[in-house]
Amino acid sequence: MKTKMKEFMDKDFLLTTDTARELFHGYGENMPVLDYHCHIDPKEIAQDRSFDNITQVWLGGDHYKWRLMRSNGVEERYITGDAPDREKFQKWAETLERGIGNPLYHWSHLELKRYFGYQGVLNGSTAEEVWDLCNRKLADPSMSVRNLIRRGGVKLICTTDDPADTLEWHQKIKEDPSFEVQVLPAWRPDKAANIEKADFADYLERLGKAAGMKIRTFSDIKEALVKRMDFFDKMGCRASDHGLEYVMYLPAPEDEIERIVARRLEGDRITKEDELKYKTAFLLFEAGEYSRRGWVMQIHYGCKRDNNSKMYEKIGADTGYDCINNYAPSAQTADFLNALDKNGELPKTILYSLNPNDDEVIGSLIGCFQDSGAAGKIQQGSAWWFNDHKTGMLKQLTSLANLGCLGNFVGMLTDSRSFLSYVRHEYFRRILCELLGSWVENGEYPKDMEVLGRIVKDISYNNAVRYFGFALDPVL
C-alpha cells in the first residue's frame, strides 16, 4: 500500500514514529535553551540592536552560507562584497533552492517559520515576498536582538571572549534589570597560546596592560592570566574554550619553557618542537586553574584554517575557507588528560573534534577519566561545524550511546554568530527524539515515558545547567 507523503517541514518534521513524536512534543519541544558556546557580540545585546533587513541578519558574518553561495558560483561581491543587500538576498535565495540535503535548508526554513511566520518555501521566485515580509517584521521593536533571544526561549548565553577583553558590555547587560537573560563571558585564550604567530609579542603587551603589569617571561604570562581569570570569574565565567590543531602533549621543564619564551620575545624564530612544548605547558597550567575554579574546559580541534591564501589576504579569517584536519594523535590527548588527572588537576572537560572519524576515539578516551566528581565529567561535545547536520548528529549521538552514557550528555549549542540560530536546538531535539524513538519502537529500550522524557529534558537543558554550575533551576 502506498504511504502518504509527509508535508514539507510540518509539525512532525524529522519525526517518523509515534514514540519520537511523543518525546519531542511532550518533553523536548518547549524546553528552554542554554547556549553555552557561541560567537555572538555582547555589544549588540547590550545595545539591543535592530536590523534593517534580513540580509543583515542572515548573511552578515555567516560563513556557512557564504560557502554554499560560492559552491553555487555566486560572485564574491554578492557574498562579502559591496552589492546591495537586496541583491545579496536574491543570490542567497537562488542558492538555497539548490541546497537539498544541506542543513542550511532546514535551518533557514525553521527560522522563517519560527521568527517570521512564513509557511512557504524560499527560492529565487519567492525571494521578493520573503524579503518584504521579513523586513516588515524586522521593523517592529519586537524583533530587536533582545526580543529575538527571548523568543528563542533562551535562559543563558556564554559568549567567547579574549582574556584582555574589558567585558564592559557584559557589565552593562548585568546591570540592566530590564533584560532577564544571563549573558556570561567564556574564556578563550588562544592568542596567549599561539606563540608561533607573528603578533604574539604584541598580544602579550595588550594582555599585560589589561592585567596591569609587564610581561617578559612565561611566569609573567601565567601571572597575568591568573589576574584576568579572577576578573572573568567575578563576571560569572564558568567555561573556557580552546581552538587547537590537535591536543598535544610534549612536556618540558619550566626553565626550558622560559628560554623558549625569552627567545620568542627577542624576535627569534622557534622550532615546531618549541611551539608544542610551550603549548603543552600553557594548556597544563590553564587546565589546573580551571580545575581550581570549577570551570569547564572546552577543547575544539581537528580544523585546518584559512586554506585559501588568496582569499585570506583579501577578506581575512573566519570567512569560509576552513576544512577538516585528519591529524589528531589520540595518544597525546590521552597523555595530556592523564597528566592532569595524576596531579588532581583535571577539570570537567568537553572534547570536540571536527573530524567525524574521531567520534569513537573520543568516546573510548573519555571513559578512561570519568569519576564521581560529576556525571559525565569528561564529555564528547556535540556534532560540530561540518558535522552539524542530521547525519553528523545521528552519528555522534549513536557513537556516544554505544561507548558512553548518553543520558548524561550536555547537549546542543549554537556555535553561531546569528541571533536566529536558536532553532538549531529544535533541530537537534527532533533528531534526538527520532533516534530514541527508533530504539524504543525496535524493542531496544522499554517504552517508559517517565524515564525517556527525563532523558530528553536532561539532554536538552538540565544536564548543562548542572554540569556548568549555572545559576538556573533545572526543568523537572
RACOR-V144120 format. One line per field, one symbol per residue. ss: DSSP state (a for helix, b for strand, c for the rest). A space follows every 50 residues. Layout:
# RACOR-V144120
ss->???
This chain:
# RACOR-V144120
ss->cccccccccccccccccaaaaaaaaaaaccccbbbccccccaaaaacccc cccaaaaaccccaaaaaaaaaccccaaaccccccaaaaaaaaaaaacccc ccaaaaaaaaaaaaaaccccccccccaaaaaaaaaaaaccaaacaaaaaa accbbbbbccbccccccaaaaaaacccccccbbbccbccaaaacccccca aaaaaaaaaaaccccccaaaaaaaaaaaaaaaaaccccbbbbbbcccccc cccaaaaaaaaaaaaccccccaaaaaaaaaaaaaaaaaaaaaaccbbbbb bcbbccccaaaaaaacccccccbbcccccaaaaaaaaaaaaaccccccbb bbbccaaaaaaaaaaacccccccccccbbbccccaaaccaaaaaaaaaaa aaaccaaaccccccccccccccaaaaaaaaaaaaaaaaaaacccccccaa aaaaaaaaaaaaaaaaaacccccccc
